[in-house]
Amino acid sequence: MSIKQLDNTYVSNTYKRFPICIKEGKGSILKDDKGKEYIDLGSGIAVNTFGMCDEKWIEDVTNQLNKLTHTSNLYYTEPCVELAKILCEKTDMKKVFFSNSGAEANECAIKAARKYASPNNIEEIENILKNNKCAGIMIEIVQGEGGVNCLEEEYLKKLESIAHKYDLVLIIDEVQTGNGRTGKLFSYMHSGIMPDIVTTAKGLGGGLPIGATILGDKVKDIYTYGDHGSTFGGNPICCAGAINVIKRLDADFLKEVLKKSKIIYDTLKNTKGITSISGLGLMIGIETKKDADEIINRCIENGVLVLKAKNKIRLLPPLNIEKENLIKTLEILKKICEE
């Protein structure tokens, strides 16, 4: 039986897969089981920060594999502590809870916001219901799955002001926008606002599963022993991969992300067949006159892998994609849209 047949037989049918079996890859180039090569503009849905099989990342992860694989959170481990320290220093936040995914990071954030609202204090609950009707505000600054829509800076600053006025917890979901994806370490840094909680995952691990809920001063001590937990949270191998990622996202690297973003906008603007372009950094949504699925299939035929968000083409290339490969894919995409 083929991989596709085995998948259809044994794997729960929850994913609408493209008819490609990826076998191997290097950087921004992937190869299927038939030997065909593709330039990857999806990076595992914003996960493979430095593309496939990045050598520096592999070296750090392999070194950790040879030292310690998993201990649980009953013990201290150096990679977990080092990663938490780096994240707090780079965000000016205070503490981090590690989990395995963006969903879990957001769960932790929501739980923290609800815990901040003092559920055992009935008078405070009544006050919240009368005046606030919520414990926090949770937003994505660039709504990825929703169509790569950006929230305006003025709107964000007003939300921050409202959160302060009513003592609400301001939560920024940086699961997809974080870790350099928008040209800043986190997307909220473009607007100058300061959240109380930041959640992230995807590109943080560079290809390994890790989620992080970064807690600011307001909620830094909201959790005590036994309030929350994760068996694999802070796993040494995942943390080693994340440390490699975060340390490499310096100012010069992030400037290159913004330069590549400009290349995308400059190449595709005024293209016949493209009605709008949205997004920040290397998180781009492209609205087209043609059906997005048709364009995706034509891109696959031409050796380019792109994604979809609502009715838009979504681009999430590796942050270190070579400029020549990026330009090559954009010319292919432009041609398909103009046909």
C-alpha positions as CSV (number, residue, x, y, z in Angstrom):
1,M,0.0,0.0,0.0
2,S,1.1,3.6,-0.7
3,I,1.7,6.2,2.0
4,K,-1.6,7.8,0.9
5,Q,-3.5,4.5,1.1
6,L,-2.0,3.7,4.5
7,D,-2.9,7.2,5.8
8,N,-6.5,6.8,4.6
9,T,-6.7,3.4,6.3
10,Y,-5.1,4.2,9.7
11,V,-5.1,7.9,10.3
12,S,-8.2,9.7,11.5
13,N,-9.6,11.6,8.6
14,T,-9.5,15.2,10.0
15,Y,-7.0,16.8,7.6
16,K,-7.6,17.7,3.9
17,R,-4.1,16.9,2.7
18,F,-2.5,18.0,-0.6
19,P,-1.7,15.1,-2.8
20,I,2.0,15.2,-2.0
21,C,4.1,12.9,0.3
22,I,7.1,15.0,1.5
23,K,10.1,12.7,2.0
24,E,13.0,15.1,2.7
25,G,14.2,18.7,2.6
26,K,16.9,21.2,3.1
27,G,16.3,24.9,3.9
28,S,13.4,26.2,1.7
29,I,13.5,23.2,-0.7
30,L,11.4,20.1,-0.1
31,K,11.3,16.9,-2.1
32,D,8.5,14.4,-2.5
33,D,8.6,10.6,-2.7
34,K,8.8,10.9,-6.5
35,G,11.8,13.1,-6.4
36,K,10.1,16.4,-7.4
37,E,11.4,19.5,-5.7
38,Y,9.3,22.3,-4.3
39,I,10.1,25.8,-2.9
40,D,8.4,25.9,0.5
41,L,6.4,29.1,1.4
42,G,4.6,27.4,4.2
43,S,7.3,26.3,6.6
44,G,5.1,23.7,8.3
45,I,2.5,26.5,9.0
46,A,5.1,29.0,10.4
47,V,6.9,26.3,12.4
48,N,10.2,25.7,10.6
49,T,11.7,29.1,11.4
50,F,15.0,28.4,9.6
51,G,13.6,26.0,7.0
52,M,14.1,22.2,6.9
53,C,17.1,20.6,8.6
54,D,18.9,23.7,9.6
55,E,22.5,22.7,10.6
56,K,22.9,25.0,13.6
57,W,19.6,24.0,15.0
58,I,20.3,20.3,14.5
59,E,23.6,20.7,16.3
60,D,22.1,22.2,19.4
61,V,19.2,19.8,19.5
62,T,21.5,16.8,18.9
63,N,23.8,17.9,21.7
64,Q,20.9,18.0,24.1
65,L,19.7,14.6,22.8
66,N,23.0,13.2,24.0
67,K,22.7,14.7,27.4
68,L,19.1,14.6,28.6
69,T,15.8,13.8,26.9
70,H,13.0,14.2,29.4
71,T,12.7,14.5,33.2
72,S,9.2,16.0,33.8
73,N,8.7,19.1,35.9
74,L,9.5,17.4,39.2
75,Y,13.1,18.5,38.6
76,Y,15.1,21.5,37.5
77,T,16.7,21.5,34.0
78,E,19.0,24.0,32.5
79,P,17.5,24.4,29.0
80,C,14.0,25.2,30.5
81,V,15.4,27.8,32.8
82,E,17.7,29.4,30.1
83,L,14.8,29.6,27.6
84,A,12.5,31.2,30.2
85,K,15.2,33.8,31.1
86,I,15.8,34.7,27.5
87,L,12.1,35.1,26.7
88,C,11.6,37.3,29.8
89,E,14.6,39.4,29.0
90,K,13.6,40.0,25.4
91,T,10.0,40.9,26.3
92,D,10.4,42.6,29.6
93,M,7.9,40.1,31.0
94,K,8.4,38.2,34.3
95,K,7.7,34.5,34.1
96,V,7.0,31.7,31.6
97,F,4.8,28.5,31.7
98,F,5.9,26.0,29.1
99,S,3.5,23.6,27.3
100,N,3.4,21.7,24.0
101,S,1.4,23.8,21.6
102,G,-0.3,27.1,20.9
103,A,-3.7,25.8,22.1
104,E,-2.2,24.8,25.4
105,A,-0.4,28.2,25.7
106,N,-3.7,30.0,25.1
107,E,-5.5,27.7,27.6
108,C,-2.9,28.7,30.2
109,A,-3.4,32.4,29.4
110,I,-7.2,32.2,29.7
111,K,-6.9,30.3,33.0
112,A,-4.6,32.9,34.3
113,A,-6.9,35.7,33.3
114,R,-9.8,34.0,35.0
115,K,-7.8,33.3,38.1
116,Y,-6.7,37.0,38.2
117,A,-10.5,37.8,38.5
118,S,-10.6,36.3,42.1
119,P,-13.4,33.7,41.6
120,N,-13.9,33.3,45.3
121,N,-14.6,36.9,45.9
122,I,-18.4,37.3,45.1
123,E,-18.3,41.1,45.5
124,E,-15.5,41.4,42.9
125,I,-17.3,38.9,40.6
126,E,-20.5,41.0,40.8
127,N,-18.4,44.2,40.1
128,I,-16.8,42.5,37.1
129,L,-20.2,41.4,35.7
130,K,-21.7,44.9,36.2
131,N,-18.8,46.9,34.8
132,N,-16.4,44.7,32.9
133,K,-18.3,41.5,32.0
134,C,-15.0,39.8,31.4
135,A,-11.6,38.9,33.0
136,G,-9.4,39.8,30.0
137,I,-9.0,40.8,26.4
138,M,-7.4,38.3,24.1
139,I,-6.3,39.2,20.5
140,E,-4.2,38.2,17.6
141,I,-2.5,41.3,16.1
142,V,-2.4,39.6,12.7
143,Q,-5.2,37.1,12.5
144,G,-3.6,34.2,10.7
145,E,-6.4,31.6,10.1
146,G,-8.9,34.5,9.9
147,G,-7.4,35.8,6.6
148,V,-4.1,37.5,7.6
149,N,-5.9,40.6,8.8
150,C,-3.8,43.2,10.7
151,L,-5.2,45.2,13.7
152,E,-4.5,48.9,13.5
153,E,-2.0,50.5,15.9
154,E,-4.5,53.1,17.2
155,Y,-7.0,50.3,17.9
156,L,-4.4,48.3,19.8
157,K,-3.5,51.3,21.9
158,K,-7.1,51.9,22.8
159,L,-7.5,48.2,23.8
160,E,-4.5,48.6,26.0
161,S,-6.0,51.7,27.6
162,I,-9.3,49.9,28.2
163,A,-7.6,47.0,29.8
164,H,-5.7,49.3,32.2
165,K,-8.9,51.3,32.9
166,Y,-10.9,48.2,33.9
167,D,-8.0,46.2,35.3
168,L,-8.4,43.5,32.7
169,V,-5.7,41.1,31.6
170,L,-4.5,41.9,28.1
171,I,-3.4,38.7,26.3
172,I,-1.7,38.7,22.9
173,D,-1.8,35.5,21.0
174,E,1.6,35.3,19.3
175,V,1.3,31.6,18.4
176,Q,1.8,32.3,14.7
177,T,3.0,35.9,14.7
178,G,5.8,35.4,17.2
179,N,9.4,34.5,17.0
180,G,10.4,36.9,14.2
181,R,7.6,36.1,11.8
182,T,6.4,39.7,11.5
183,G,9.9,41.3,11.5
184,K,9.9,41.9,15.3
185,L,10.5,39.2,17.9
186,F,6.7,39.5,18.7
187,S,4.1,41.4,16.7
188,Y,2.9,43.6,19.6
189,M,6.4,45.2,19.5
190,H,5.4,47.0,16.2
191,S,2.9,49.1,18.1
192,G,4.6,49.8,21.4
193,I,1.9,48.3,23.6
194,M,2.7,46.1,26.6
195,P,0.6,43.0,27.2
196,D,0.1,41.2,30.5
197,I,0.4,37.8,28.9
198,V,2.0,36.7,25.6
199,T,1.3,33.2,24.2
200,T,3.5,31.6,21.6
201,A,4.4,28.3,20.0
202,K,4.9,27.2,16.3
203,G,8.2,28.9,15.3
204,L,9.5,28.9,18.8
205,G,10.7,25.3,18.6
206,G,11.9,25.6,15.0
207,G,10.3,22.2,14.2
208,L,9.8,20.7,17.7
209,P,6.6,21.0,19.7
210,I,6.7,23.7,22.4
211,G,4.3,26.3,23.7
212,A,5.0,29.2,26.0
213,T,2.8,31.4,28.1
214,I,4.8,34.5,29.1
215,L,3.5,36.2,32.2
216,G,3.9,39.9,32.9
217,D,4.1,41.7,36.2
218,K,0.3,41.8,36.8
219,V,0.0,38.0,36.7
220,K,3.5,36.8,37.3
221,D,2.5,35.1,40.6
222,I,-1.0,34.1,39.6
223,Y,-0.1,30.4,39.6
224,T,1.0,28.5,42.7
225,Y,1.9,24.8,43.2
226,G,-0.7,22.5,41.7
227,D,-2.7,25.1,39.8
228,H,-1.5,24.1,36.3
229,G,0.8,21.5,34.8
230,S,2.1,19.8,31.6
231,T,4.0,16.5,31.4
232,F,6.2,17.5,28.5
233,G,6.2,21.3,29.2
234,G,9.8,22.6,29.3
235,N,11.2,19.4,27.7
236,P,15.0,19.8,27.4
237,I,15.2,18.9,23.7
238,C,12.4,21.2,22.7
239,C,13.9,24.0,24.9
240,A,17.3,23.5,23.3
241,G,15.7,23.9,19.8
242,A,13.9,27.0,21.0
243,I,17.0,28.6,22.6
244,N,18.8,28.2,19.2
245,V,15.9,29.9,17.5
246,I,15.5,32.9,19.9
247,K,19.2,33.6,20.1
248,R,19.5,33.9,16.3
249,L,16.6,36.3,16.0
250,D,18.8,39.4,16.5
251,A,18.2,42.9,15.1
252,D,20.1,42.3,11.9
253,F,18.2,39.1,11.1
254,L,14.9,40.7,11.8
255,K,15.8,43.6,9.4
256,E,16.3,41.0,6.7
257,V,12.8,39.6,7.4
258,L,11.4,43.1,6.8
259,K,13.4,43.5,3.6
260,K,12.0,40.2,2.3
261,S,8.6,41.3,3.2
262,K,9.1,44.4,1.1
263,I,10.2,42.3,-1.8
264,I,6.9,40.4,-1.6
265,Y,4.8,43.6,-1.6
266,D,6.9,45.3,-4.3
267,T,6.8,42.2,-6.6
268,L,3.1,41.5,-6.3
269,K,1.6,45.0,-6.1
270,N,-0.4,46.1,-9.1
271,T,-0.5,42.5,-10.3
272,K,-3.4,41.7,-12.5
273,G,-5.5,39.1,-10.6
274,I,-4.4,40.2,-7.1
275,T,-7.0,42.4,-5.4
276,S,-5.2,43.0,-2.0
277,I,-2.2,42.1,0.0
278,S,-2.2,42.1,3.8
279,G,0.1,41.1,6.7
280,L,3.3,41.9,8.4
281,G,6.9,40.6,7.8
282,L,6.8,37.1,6.3
283,M,3.2,36.5,7.2
284,I,1.3,37.5,4.1
285,G,-2.3,37.1,2.8
286,I,-3.0,37.6,-0.9
287,E,-6.6,38.0,-2.1
288,T,-7.0,36.9,-5.7
289,K,-9.7,37.1,-8.3
290,K,-9.2,33.4,-9.1
291,D,-10.3,30.8,-6.5
292,A,-7.5,30.3,-4.0
293,D,-7.7,26.5,-4.3
294,E,-7.1,26.7,-8.1
295,I,-4.0,28.9,-7.5
296,I,-2.6,26.6,-4.8
297,N,-3.0,23.6,-7.2
298,R,-1.3,25.5,-10.0
299,C,1.5,26.5,-7.7
300,I,2.0,22.8,-6.7
301,E,2.3,21.9,-10.4
302,N,5.0,24.5,-10.7
303,G,7.0,23.4,-7.7
304,V,5.8,26.0,-5.2
305,L,4.0,25.2,-1.9
306,V,1.7,27.9,-0.5
307,L,-1.1,27.9,2.1
308,K,-4.6,29.2,2.4
309,A,-6.4,31.4,4.9
310,K,-10.1,31.8,4.4
311,N,-10.3,32.9,0.7
312,K,-6.7,34.1,0.5
313,I,-3.3,32.7,-0.4
314,R,-1.1,32.7,2.7
315,L,2.6,32.9,2.6
316,L,4.7,31.8,5.6
317,P,8.1,31.0,4.2
318,P,11.1,30.1,6.3
319,L,12.5,33.4,7.8
320,N,15.9,32.7,6.2
321,I,14.6,31.8,2.8
322,E,17.1,32.7,0.1
323,K,16.1,35.9,-1.8
324,E,16.6,34.2,-5.2
325,N,14.2,31.4,-4.2
326,L,11.7,33.9,-2.8
327,I,11.8,36.0,-6.0
328,K,11.5,32.8,-8.1
329,T,8.3,31.7,-6.3
330,L,6.8,35.2,-6.5
331,E,7.3,35.4,-10.2
332,I,5.5,32.0,-10.5
333,L,2.7,33.1,-8.3
334,K,2.4,36.4,-10.2
335,K,2.2,34.6,-13.5
336,I,-0.5,32.2,-12.3
337,C,-2.6,35.1,-11.0
338,E,-2.3,36.9,-14.3
339,E,-3.2,34.0,-16.5
